[in-house]
Amino acid sequence: MLLPLRMRPASLRGQDHLGVFLLDSFSQARGKIGRAAWLSTPIGLLALLPSVFTLEVFDRVIFRQGYSTLIALLAGVMVALILEWFLRSRRSSSLRDAGAVIDWGISSTLLDKMMNQPLRSLEERPAASWVALFRDVGTVRALMTGPVIQSLFDLPLAVFAVVIVGLVALPVLPVVLGMVCVFAAMAWWWADEVKQGKVAELQQARSLDMFTAEMCRARESVKALAQQEAVTAQWKASYESWLAESYSRGGQMEKSKELSHSLLIASSIAITATGALAVVNQWMSIGGLIAANMLAIKAISPIANLAGSWRQLAQAIEAGRRLNRVLAQTSETSGAGVSLPRPKGEMSMEEVSFRFDEQSEPVFNKVSLKLGAARFYTVVGKNGAGKSTLLKLLTGLYRPDEGQVMIDEYDLQQFSRMETAAWISTLSQNVYFLDGTIADQLRRGSSDVTDEQIVKACKLTGAHAFISRLPKGYATVMREGGRALSAGVRRKIALAQVMLRNPVVLILDEPTNDLDHASELQLIASLRMIAKLRTVIVVTHSAGMVASSDVALAVSGEGDIQEMTPVQALGVYFNRPNAGSSSPAPDGVKQGPHLTVVEPRLASVAAAGGDVR
């Protein structure tokens, strides 16, 4: 169920620090938490009435046979119990509403922060780590709406109970005060998890959850490579480490609970013994003794509950620290501030330097590059040379350490990710889909596309023929990233998704991976037609793709980029020194000196330069 609009915090943008945001979220819930706090006062007073009822029954009804008094007391206490139930229900409702506001606010901001993180920051954390952060939100929320806050609200009840003990059973008041002090000292003693920051168990449990999630995600690879023994041993070692720490902490908490239970019994015995002496000496009544026992429990219970809540408080503090580190990170640019005309598609790099960290060698060092509009570029080089890094710089996913990456005359750094993606569409090596139908996947990046445009894009990439043969066609549900479909089909669907954005610049990283030969030829033909109106940049190890391009960009792996003709690139990287004259052209493709012309039968779906919009 969606959170009602009236419960959503009005300010959910621009906070980069957990403290600032928590103040904002709690300010939205402050009225509800305050209402719960104020309700705790009458609740505490009403909770004491059963003790007063017991006192009056023994002192007035039993010894004086006051039947009418008993009826009046019963009527009064029933009204009090009903009123207490009503007030407790209202307090619980206020705390639930406050929890919903806090949870929605923190979760929304965390999601916004994750979506607006630079790619390099996202890559530093595994997927399971982000899932754990959203669980941390619930931990922080539970602190403000769970047993801890309710125990704090019940502390006035302890004060009221002690006051009434002093009024009706003064001789046992020192015993009650002494037991309250003992429980307060015990609560402070068992707070070492918070005082000393002993959160090793929590950190180990989090690491174990993350490893378990990664292990489940990689189950196919583990099975295929027969890594069961190694993975099982690693998981068991992690589990045993967590279990040992959890066992130790659990033992401490159990000792605390058992000690609390024993002390409660001891306090009852001490009060009864002291009260008995007072009754014998006629310093107090039997009703006062029984009421004092009941009131002592009311006075001690909130403090005893706090003693058992330090563990939850430690969890919330550690969760808050993790959230703080994430929310304090810098977000991407929010936008250029004005609407700019659609670029022509010229791209350039001016003295660009980039490295992953200060200790590593630079991937690019003072690189300058100019790419003209409406041309077909391929990027070649050895594995690990930096080809994918180049694409991420050109798409704005990575920011250069020095220099500028430009589209036309605009520096990419001034644009938000949404603005950049509207002009530059990219397909990474790894294709992953969220749960949903194939049609949902295709509309996710362009919600206004028509069914006709979806079919046209899928025909352009070769996905339509396969989708049409599925029992549910475009309504087929994809789960777990589309694992039920072959890697080649997933890549074709992802290519169609990219085409639907109608970009100025189309950047593809190894698009022919997982494609069969016929599909590769169809893709080459389509890209060649698209390049008549759009800039196309493709990282590839396909000789056919390179032969069909206008220019090849060679990434050396030594910090520089060289422009080559396709013939030169084929000779250097594909060992085809005579590729310009003897390299056979793919079926349906006529080859010139170093470029191709697509036959009409392959180009029909790529009409108008591949514009599916």
C-alpha positions in Angstrom: 0.0 0.0 0.0 1.3 3.4 -0.9 1.9 5.9 1.9 -0.9 8.5 2.0 0.1 11.8 0.5 -0.7 13.6 3.8 2.0 11.5 5.6 4.8 12.3 3.1 7.4 14.8 4.2 7.1 18.0 2.1 10.9 18.3 1.8 12.6 15.3 0.3 15.3 16.9 -1.8 18.7 18.4 -1.4 19.7 16.9 1.9 23.2 15.5 1.8 23.7 14.8 5.5 21.8 12.3 7.7 21.6 14.7 10.6 20.0 17.4 8.5 17.6 15.0 6.9 16.6 13.2 10.2 15.8 16.6 11.6 13.6 17.3 8.6 12.0 13.9 8.7 11.4 14.0 12.4 10.0 17.5 12.2 7.3 16.1 9.9 6.6 13.4 12.5 7.2 15.7 15.5 3.5 16.4 16.0 2.6 12.7 16.0 5.5 11.8 18.4 4.6 14.7 20.7 0.9 13.6 20.7 2.1 10.1 21.8 4.3 11.6 24.5 1.4 13.7 25.9 -0.9 10.7 25.9 1.6 8.8 28.0 0.8 11.0 31.0 -2.9 10.2 31.4 -2.1 6.6 30.4 0.4 6.4 33.2 -2.0 7.8 35.7 -4.8 5.5 34.7 -2.4 2.5 34.8 -2.0 3.2 38.6 -5.7 3.0 39.3 -5.8 -0.9 39.7 -3.3 -0.5 42.5 -5.5 2.1 44.2 -8.5 -0.1 43.6 -6.7 -3.0 45.4 -5.9 -0.7 48.3 -9.5 0.5 48.7 -10.9 -3.1 48.4 -8.8 -4.3 51.3 -9.1 -1.2 53.4 -12.7 -0.3 52.9 -14.6 -3.2 51.4 -13.3 -6.3 53.2 -12.9 -4.8 56.7 -16.0 -2.7 56.6 -18.2 -4.9 54.3 -18.8 -1.9 52.0 -20.7 -3.5 49.2 -21.9 -0.2 47.7 -18.2 0.9 47.9 -17.2 -2.2 45.9 -19.8 -1.5 43.2 -18.6 2.1 42.9 -15.0 1.0 42.8 -15.7 -1.6 40.1 -17.6 1.0 38.0 -14.8 3.5 38.3 -12.0 1.1 37.5 -13.9 -0.3 34.5 -14.3 3.3 33.1 -10.6 3.8 33.8 -9.6 0.6 32.0 -11.7 1.5 28.9 -10.3 5.0 28.8 -6.8 3.6 29.2 -7.3 1.2 26.3 -8.6 4.1 24.1 -5.6 6.3 25.0 -3.2 3.5 24.4 -4.8 2.8 21.0 -4.4 6.5 20.1 -0.8 6.5 21.2 0.0 3.4 19.1 -1.7 5.0 16.1 0.3 8.2 16.5 3.6 6.2 16.7 2.6 4.1 13.6 1.9 7.3 11.7 5.2 8.8 12.9 7.0 5.6 11.8 5.4 5.8 8.4 6.5 9.4 7.9 10.0 8.7 9.0 10.4 5.6 7.0 9.0 7.2 3.8 11.2 10.2 4.2 14.5 8.4 4.8 13.8 5.7 2.2 12.8 8.3 -0.4 15.9 10.3 0.2 18.2 7.2 0.2 16.6 6.1 -3.1 17.2 9.6 -4.6 20.7 9.6 -3.3 21.4 6.2 -4.8 19.9 7.1 -8.2 21.9 10.3 -8.3 25.2 8.9 -7.2 28.1 9.1 -9.7 28.7 5.7 -11.3 32.1 5.4 -9.6 30.5 5.7 -6.2 27.8 3.1 -7.1 30.5 0.7 -8.3 32.3 0.9 -5.0 29.4 -0.8 -3.2 28.1 -4.3 -4.1 24.3 -4.6 -4.8 23.8 -6.4 -1.5 25.2 -3.4 0.3 22.6 -1.1 -1.1 19.8 -3.6 -0.1 21.3 -3.6 3.5 21.1 0.2 3.6 17.4 0.1 2.9 17.1 -2.4 5.8 19.0 0.1 8.0 16.2 2.6 7.4 13.8 0.3 9.2 16.2 -0.1 12.1 16.4 3.7 12.5 12.6 4.0 12.3 12.1 1.2 14.8 14.2 3.1 17.3 11.7 6.0 17.3 8.5 4.0 17.2 9.4 0.7 18.9 10.0 -0.5 22.5 12.8 2.1 23.2 10.6 5.1 22.8 7.6 3.5 24.5 9.8 2.7 27.5 10.9 6.3 27.6 7.3 7.4 27.5 6.5 5.1 30.4 9.2 6.6 32.6 6.7 9.2 34.1 4.7 6.2 35.2 7.7 5.1 37.4 7.7 8.6 39.0 3.9 8.5 39.6 4.2 5.0 41.1 7.0 6.0 43.5 4.9 9.1 44.6 1.9 7.0 45.4 4.0 4.4 47.3 5.1 7.3 49.5 1.5 8.3 50.1 0.0 4.8 50.8 3.0 2.8 52.0 5.7 5.1 53.3 7.6 2.4 55.3 8.4 0.5 52.1 9.3 3.6 50.0 13.1 3.2 50.8 13.0 -0.4 49.5 11.2 0.7 46.3 13.7 3.6 45.7 16.6 1.2 46.3 15.3 -1.3 43.8 14.7 1.5 41.2 18.3 2.6 41.7 19.6 -1.0 41.3 17.7 -1.4 38.0 18.9 2.0 36.8 22.5 1.0 37.6 22.0 -2.3 35.8 20.6 -0.6 32.7 23.7 1.6 32.6 26.0 -1.3 33.1 24.5 -3.3 30.2 24.8 -0.3 28.0 28.4 -1.1 27.1 27.4 -2.1 23.6 26.5 1.6 23.0 29.1 3.2 25.3 32.0 1.3 23.8 30.6 0.9 20.3 30.7 -2.9 20.5 28.9 -3.7 17.2 31.1 -6.5 15.9 28.2 -8.9 15.8 26.1 -6.4 13.8 28.9 -5.8 11.3 29.5 -9.6 10.9 25.8 -10.3 10.4 25.6 -7.6 7.7 28.7 -9.1 5.9 27.1 -12.5 6.1 23.9 -11.3 4.6 25.8 -9.6 1.8 27.8 -12.7 1.0 24.7 -14.9 1.1 23.0 -12.6 -1.4 26.0 -12.6 -3.7 26.3 -16.4 -3.5 22.6 -16.8 -4.4 23.0 -14.4 -7.3 26.1 -16.4 -8.6 24.5 -19.8 -8.1 24.7 -20.7 -11.8 28.4 -19.9 -12.0 29.1 -21.7 -8.7 27.4 -24.8 -10.1 28.9 -24.7 -13.5 32.5 -24.2 -12.2 32.0 -26.8 -9.4 32.9 -24.2 -6.7 30.5 -25.7 -4.1 33.2 -26.7 -1.7 35.1 -23.5 -1.7 32.0 -21.3 -1.5 30.5 -23.5 1.2 33.7 -23.3 3.2 33.8 -19.5 2.9 30.2 -19.2 3.9 30.6 -21.5 6.9 33.6 -19.6 8.1 31.7 -16.3 7.9 28.7 -17.9 9.6 30.8 -19.4 12.4 32.4 -16.1 13.1 29.1 -14.4 13.3 27.6 -17.2 15.4 30.4 -17.0 18.0 30.0 -13.3 18.4 26.2 -13.6 18.4 26.4 -16.3 21.0 28.6 -14.2 23.2 26.3 -11.1 22.9 23.2 -13.3 23.3 24.6 -14.7 26.5 25.2 -11.3 27.9 21.6 -10.2 27.2 20.2 -13.5 28.6 22.2 -12.8 31.8 20.7 -9.4 31.9 17.2 -10.8 31.5 17.7 -13.5 34.1 19.2 -11.0 36.6 16.3 -8.7 36.0 13.8 -11.5 36.7 15.6 -12.5 39.9 15.8 -8.9 41.1 12.1 -8.4 40.5 11.3 -11.4 42.7 13.8 -10.2 45.3 12.2 -6.7 45.3 8.8 -8.3 45.8 10.1 -10.3 48.7 11.9 -7.3 50.2 8.8 -5.1 49.9 6.6 -7.9 51.4 8.9 -8.5 54.3 9.3 -4.8 55.1 5.6 -4.2 54.6 4.7 -7.1 56.9 6.8 -5.6 59.7 5.1 -2.2 59.1 1.6 -3.8 59.1 2.4 -5.7 62.4 3.4 -2.4 63.9 0.3 -0.7 62.4 2.4 1.7 60.4 0.5 0.8 57.2 -2.5 -1.3 56.1 -2.5 -4.7 54.4 -4.1 -3.0 51.3 -1.2 -0.6 51.3 1.3 -3.5 51.3 -0.4 -5.2 48.3 -0.7 -1.9 46.5 2.9 -1.2 47.1 3.9 -4.5 45.5 1.9 -3.7 42.4 3.2 -0.1 42.3 6.8 -1.3 42.6 6.4 -3.3 39.5 5.0 -0.3 37.7 8.0 1.8 38.8 10.7 -0.8 37.9 9.3 -2.1 34.6 10.1 0.9 32.3 13.7 0.9 33.6 14.1 -2.9 33.2 12.7 -2.6 29.7 15.3 0.0 28.8 18.0 -2.3 30.1 17.0 -4.8 27.5 16.8 -2.2 24.7 20.4 -1.2 24.5 21.0 -3.8 21.8 18.4 -2.2 19.6 19.8 1.2 20.3 23.3 0.0 19.3 21.9 -1.4 16.0 20.1 1.9 15.3 23.3 3.9 16.0 25.4 1.8 13.7 22.7 1.9 11.0 22.6 5.7 11.3 26.3 5.9 10.8 26.2 3.8 7.6 23.3 6.0 6.3 25.2 9.1 7.2 28.2 8.1 5.2 26.1 7.5 2.1 23.9 10.5 2.4 26.9 12.8 2.9 28.4 11.8 -0.4 28.2 14.2 -3.4 25.4 13.8 -5.8 25.5 14.3 -9.6 24.7 17.7 -11.1 21.0 18.5 -11.0 20.8 20.2 -14.4 22.0 23.0 -16.7 19.3 25.4 -15.5 18.0 26.2 -18.9 16.6 24.2 -21.8 19.2 23.8 -24.5 18.6 23.0 -28.2 19.1 19.4 -29.4 22.9 18.9 -30.1 24.2 17.9 -33.5 26.1 15.1 -32.1 29.7 16.3 -32.3 31.8 15.0 -29.3 35.3 16.0 -28.2 37.7 15.4 -25.4 40.1 18.2 -24.5 43.2 17.3 -22.5 41.3 14.6 -20.6 43.1 12.7 -17.8 41.5 9.9 -15.8 42.6 7.3 -13.2 40.6 5.2 -10.8 42.5 6.2 -7.7 45.6 8.1 -6.8 47.8 5.0 -6.6 46.9 3.6 -10.0 48.4 4.4 -13.4 46.3 6.9 -15.5 44.0 5.2 -17.9 44.1 8.3 -20.1 46.7 11.1 -19.9 46.1 14.4 -21.6 44.0 12.9 -24.3 42.4 15.1 -27.0 39.9 13.8 -29.5 37.3 15.2 -31.9 34.4 13.1 -33.2 32.2 14.5 -36.0 28.4 14.2 -36.1 26.6 11.5 -38.1 29.6 9.2 -38.4 30.3 5.6 -37.4 33.2 5.1 -35.0 34.5 1.8 -33.6 36.8 1.5 -30.6 39.4 -1.2 -30.6 42.1 -2.3 -28.3 43.3 -5.2 -26.0 41.3 -6.3 -23.0 41.7 -4.0 -20.1 43.1 -1.2 -22.3 40.4 1.3 -21.3 37.8 1.0 -24.0 34.8 0.8 -21.7 36.2 3.6 -19.6 36.4 5.7 -22.7 32.7 5.1 -23.4 31.8 6.0 -19.8 33.7 9.2 -20.1 31.9 10.1 -23.4 28.5 9.3 -21.8 29.2 11.4 -18.7 29.0 8.3 -16.4 32.6 9.0 -15.4 33.9 12.5 -14.8 37.5 13.2 -15.9 40.1 14.1 -13.3 41.3 16.8 -15.7 40.1 18.3 -18.9 36.6 18.4 -20.5 34.3 16.1 -22.4 32.1 18.1 -24.7 29.0 17.5 -26.8 28.9 20.2 -29.4 30.0 23.3 -27.4 28.7 22.1 -24.0 30.6 20.5 -21.2 28.9 17.3 -20.1 29.5 18.1 -16.4 26.8 20.8 -16.4 24.0 18.4 -17.3 22.1 16.0 -15.1 22.0 12.3 -15.9 18.5 12.6 -17.3 19.5 15.4 -19.6 22.6 13.6 -20.8 20.7 10.3 -21.4 18.2 12.2 -23.6 21.0 13.0 -26.0 23.5 10.1 -25.5 22.1 6.6 -25.2 24.4 3.8 -24.1 24.3 0.1 -23.8 26.8 -1.4 -21.4 28.4 -4.9 -21.6 26.2 -6.3 -18.8 22.5 -6.3 -19.6 20.1 -6.6 -16.7 16.3 -6.1 -16.5 14.1 -5.4 -13.6 11.0 -7.6 -13.2 8.2 -6.8 -15.7 7.0 -7.7 -19.1 9.1 -7.2 -22.2 6.8 -4.2 -23.2 7.4 -2.7 -19.7 11.1 -3.0 -20.1 11.0 -1.2 -23.5 8.8 1.6 -22.1 10.9 2.1 -18.9 13.3 4.4 -20.6 10.7 6.1 -22.9 7.2 6.0 -21.4 5.6 7.9 -24.3 6.5 5.4 -27.0 3.7 3.7 -29.0 3.3 0.0 -29.7 4.2 0.6 -33.3 7.5 2.2 -32.3 8.3 -0.7 -30.0 7.8 -3.2 -32.7 9.8 -1.1 -35.1 12.7 -0.9 -32.7 12.6 -4.7 -32.0 12.7 -5.4 -35.7 15.6 -3.1 -36.1 17.6 -5.1 -33.5 16.3 -8.5 -34.5 14.4 -9.1 -31.3 10.9 -9.1 -32.8 11.1 -12.5 -34.5 11.9 -14.2 -31.2 9.4 -12.3 -29.1 6.7 -13.0 -31.6 7.2 -16.8 -31.1 6.7 -16.6 -27.3 3.3 -17.7 -26.1 2.6 -14.3 -24.5 4.7 -12.2 -26.9 5.5 -8.8 -25.6 3.5 -9.6 -22.4 6.1 -12.2 -21.4 7.3 -11.5 -17.9 11.0 -11.2 -17.3 12.3 -12.1 -13.9 15.7 -12.1 -12.2 17.2 -9.9 -14.9 15.7 -11.9 -17.7 17.5 -15.2 -16.9 14.9 -17.2 -18.7 15.9 -15.6 -22.0 19.2 -16.3 -23.8 21.9 -13.7 -23.5 21.6 -12.8 -27.2 17.9 -12.2 -26.9 18.4 -10.0 -23.8 21.0 -8.0 -25.7 18.7 -7.5 -28.6 15.9 -6.2 -26.3 18.3 -3.9 -24.6 19.4 -2.5 -28.0 15.8 -1.9 -28.8 15.4 -0.1 -25.5 18.3 2.2 -26.4 17.0 2.9 -29.9 13.6 4.0 -28.5 15.2 7.0 -26.8 15.9 8.5 -30.2 19.4 9.8 -29.2 21.8 12.1 -30.9 24.7 9.9 -30.0 24.5 6.1 -29.8 27.2 4.4 -27.7 27.4 0.6 -27.5 29.8 -1.5 -25.6 30.4 -4.9 -27.2 26.9 -5.0 -28.7 27.7 -8.2 -30.8 28.5 -10.2 -27.7 26.1 -13.2 -27.5 24.8 -12.5 -31.0 24.9 -15.2 -33.7 26.5 -14.4 -37.1 23.2 -13.5 -38.8 22.1 -11.2 -36.0 25.6 -9.5 -36.0 25.3 -8.8 -39.7 21.8 -7.4 -39.2 23.0 -5.1 -36.4 26.0 -3.9 -38.4 23.6 -3.0 -41.3 21.3 -1.2 -38.9 24.1 0.8 -37.3 25.4 1.8 -40.6 22.1 3.3 -41.6 21.6 4.9 -38.2 25.1 6.6 -38.6 23.7 8.6 -41.5 21.9 10.8 -39.1 23.4 10.1 -35.7 26.8 9.6 -34.2 27.5 6.0 -33.5 30.4 4.8 -31.3 30.9 1.1 -30.7 33.4 -0.8 -28.7 34.0 -4.1 -30.5 36.1 -7.1 -31.2 34.2 -7.8 -34.4 36.2 -7.5 -37.6 33.0 -7.0 -39.5 31.9 -4.1 -37.3 35.3 -2.4 -37.7 35.3 -2.9 -41.5 31.9 -1.3 -41.7 32.9 1.8 -39.7 34.1 5.2 -40.9 36.9 5.7 -38.3 38.5 3.3 -35.7 39.7 4.7 -32.4 42.6 2.6 -31.0 43.0 2.6 -27.2 46.6 1.6 -26.5 46.3 1.0 -22.8 49.2 3.4 -22.2 47.1 6.5 -21.7 46.5 7.6 -25.3 44.0 7.1 -28.2 44.9 6.9 -31.9 42.6 7.5 -34.8 42.9 4.9 -37.6 41.2 3.9 -40.7 39.3 0.7 -40.5 41.9 -0.9 -42.8 44.7 0.1 -40.4 42.8 -1.2 -37.4 42.1 -4.5 -39.0 45.8 -4.9 -39.8 47.0 -4.0 -36.3 44.3 -5.6 -34.1 42.9 -8.4 -36.3 46.0 -9.5 -38.2 44.5 -8.6 -41.6 47.1 -6.5 -43.4 45.2 -6.7 -46.7 41.7 -6.2 -45.2 41.0 -3.2 -47.5 41.2 -5.3 -50.7 40.5 -8.9 -49.7 38.2 -8.9 -46.6 35.0 -10.5 -47.6 31.8 -8.4 -47.2 29.0 -9.8 -45.1 25.9 -11.0 -46.9 23.7 -8.1 -47.8 26.5 -5.6 -47.3 28.4 -4.0 -50.2 31.9 -3.0 -49.3 33.8 0.0 -50.5 37.4 0.9 -49.6 36.7 0.6 -45.9 33.0 1.1 -45.4 29.8 -0.7 -46.2 26.5 0.1 -47.9 23.5 -1.8 -46.8 21.2 -3.6 -49.2 17.6 -2.4 -49.2 16.4 -5.7 -47.9 18.4 -5.3 -44.7 17.8 -1.6 -44.4 14.0 -1.5 -44.6 13.6 -1.5 -40.8 16.3 1.2 -40.5 14.6 3.8 -42.6 15.1 7.5 -41.8 18.5 6.8 -40.3 17.1 4.3 -37.7 14.6 6.8 -36.2 12.1 4.6 -34.6 10.3 7.5 -32.9 
